[in-house]
Amino acid sequence: MTDQPHHGRDEPGHVPMPEPGNEDAVAQVTPRAGDPLPDPGIGTHVPRPSDVDPALERRAERQVSGLFGLATLLTLGFTVAYFAIPEDATLLNSSAMNLTLGVSLGGALLLIGIGAIQWAKKLMDDHEIVEMRHPSASSPEDRREALAALDVGAAESGFGRRTMIRNSLLGAMAALGLPAVVLLRDLGPLPGDAAEKTVWTKGMRVVNDVSGLALRPEEIELGQLVNAEPQIVFANDEGEPLEGAEKQAVKAKAAVIVVRIRPEDITPPKGRENWNVDGILCYSKICTHVGCPISLYEQQTYQVLCPCHQSTFNLADGGRVTFGPAHRSLPQLPLGVDEDGYLIAMSDFPDIVGPSYPTMPQDR
């Protein structure tokens, strides 16, 4: 269907004359009082070859269906190439996989577009439509006419009766869902409970976050706060330190603060009576409000302050919130001492580290 909108002129007394062959189109326009009549200004309509020759019509239908079919094959080729081509293979001095995926998916989309254009230009009913200028707010009659025109257009497109074109288009569009499903693989595995865990494990040493030296209980003075990390940050099982983004990701969740408080001043929550070593306590350095690092410590009150929004936690009372917008206590890491006399973790954090978690109860 070819639409050729035309706007009428506003000069008083302008009365258009319909061109030969266009009387029906002009008659379809219902003039309103005070509105100018349009002047189509188009020549006599000439039928297309596919309108008068059934053989050309069938050939055009086969062409369009062929374009949709090729689009389907290219989409299937995209899926096969994703799994079949090695990631390190090269083609034309570039990644063979990226080049193949781009050409196949881009070609499929291009062929679907070309097929849709050819369908409209060669097979859908061909007649001119004259549209008058009208107020921005359509009348109820205009809206009814628009809906009727949509129904006519749907019928004239032949979508219902040209089954070969319809089915090939539906197949090509359905095949386009395969790349979307396949590419979901690049998003990686589902996180599972990864957000609830850190790298701390039983027996992992607590080390100074600057020097990487393991901490001994006798090295931590009363009232002192030490910023610390798990030993894996400085040496993994192969003795190599973490680097780059991996290191930052670990530190963002596993960083801790270690303080020494007089044992008689500690009020441990139930079940945490043995989580300290001679008054040495270990807490997450990550504020439970929005995840800021904290280490502003007031040793007389045993309180640590978050510099971002002033959430305050009492380290002598299980990291309980005493002020500010945080709603969860600081997660506490149970401590022990290994056979060489170094501070170690006895497990991972029992509580989730980081900003308030949707499933966590409010403990304030």
Residue, then its C-alpha position, 0 to 999 in steps of 0.5 A: m500500500t502506497d500512502q501519499p499524504h497531501h495537505g490542502r491549501d488554506e486560501p479562501g475559495h480554493v476548490p480542488m478538482p479531482e484528477p481523472g481516475n482519482e474521483d473515488a479517493v476524493a469522494q472518500v474524504t468527508p469535508r467539514a464546514g469551513d475546511p478547504l478541499p484538498d488538491p491531490g495533484i497526482g497523475t493517473h494511477v498506473p498499475r504495477p506489473s505484478d498487479v496485472d500479471p499473475a506470473l509476476e505476482r507469484r514470482a514476487e511472492r517467491q522472492v519475498s519468501g526466499l528473503f525470509g527463508l535466507a534470513t532464517l538460515l543466517t540466524l541458524g548459522f549465527t547459533v551454530a557459529y557461536f558454539a563451533i568457532p573457537e574464540d581464538a580463531t582469526l579471520l581477516n585479521s580480526s576475531a573469526m567469531n565476532l565477524t561471523l556473528g556480526v555478518s550472520l545476524g546483521g544479514a538476517l535482519l537486513l533480509i527481513g527488512i528487504g523482504a518486508i519492503q518488497w512485500a509492500k511495494k510489489l504485492m500489497d494493494d496499490h492505490e493512492i490515498v489523499e489525506m486532508r489537513h485536520p485539527s490535532a484533536s480527531s473527532p469520533e468519526d475520524r477515529r472510527e474511520a482510522l480503525a476502519a482503514l486499519d482493518v482494510g489495510a490488514a485485509e489488503s496486505g494479504f497476510g491471511r491468504r498469502t500463506m507462504i509469505r506469512n509462514s516464512l516471515l513468522g519463521a524468520m522472526a521466530a528464529l531471531g529469538l535464538p541469538a538472544v537465548v544463546l547470548l544469555r550464556d555470556l552473562g555467566p552463571l546465576p549468582g546463587d548465594a555468591a552475594e552472601k559469601t566472602v573469601w574468608t574460610k576457617g584457618m585463613r590468617v588475618v593480615n595487615d591491609v598495607s604490609g600483608l603481614a599476618l597479625r599476632p594477638e600480642e602485636i595489637e595494643l589495647g584501644q588500637l584499631v587495625n585495618a586488615e584483609p584476608q591473607i589470600v589478598f596477598a598470597n593465594d594457594e600458589g603464593e601469588p597475590l591477587e591483582g587488578a579487578e579481582k583484588q578490588a572485588v575481594k577487598a570490597k567485601a572481605a575487608v575487616i577492622v580488628v580492635r582490642i577491648r578489655p574483655e570485661d567491657i565486651t558484651p557479646p551477643k548470645g552464641r558469640e562468647n568465644w569469638n574474640v581472642d583476649g579481647i581482640l574482635c574482628y568486624s566487617k569494614i563495610c557499613t551495612h547502610v550503603g557499603c562505605p568503608i569505616s574505620l573512624y574509631e572512638q576507643q573510649t566508647y568503643q564506637v566506630l563511625c561511618p564517614c558517609h552518613q554517620s552510622t555508628f556501631n558499638l564494637a563492644d556490643g556485637g557491632r550494634v547500631t547506636f546512631g544513624p540510618a544503618h539498620r543492621s549490626l556490623p557483621q562479626l568474624p569469629l577469631g582464633v589463633d593457629e599453631d604458629g600464634y597468628l590470628i585466623a578466621m574460624s569461618d566466613f561471616p555468618d551474616i551477610v556483608g554489605p548494605s542492607y539485604p532484602t531478606m535480612p531481618q531488621d535488628r535495630 
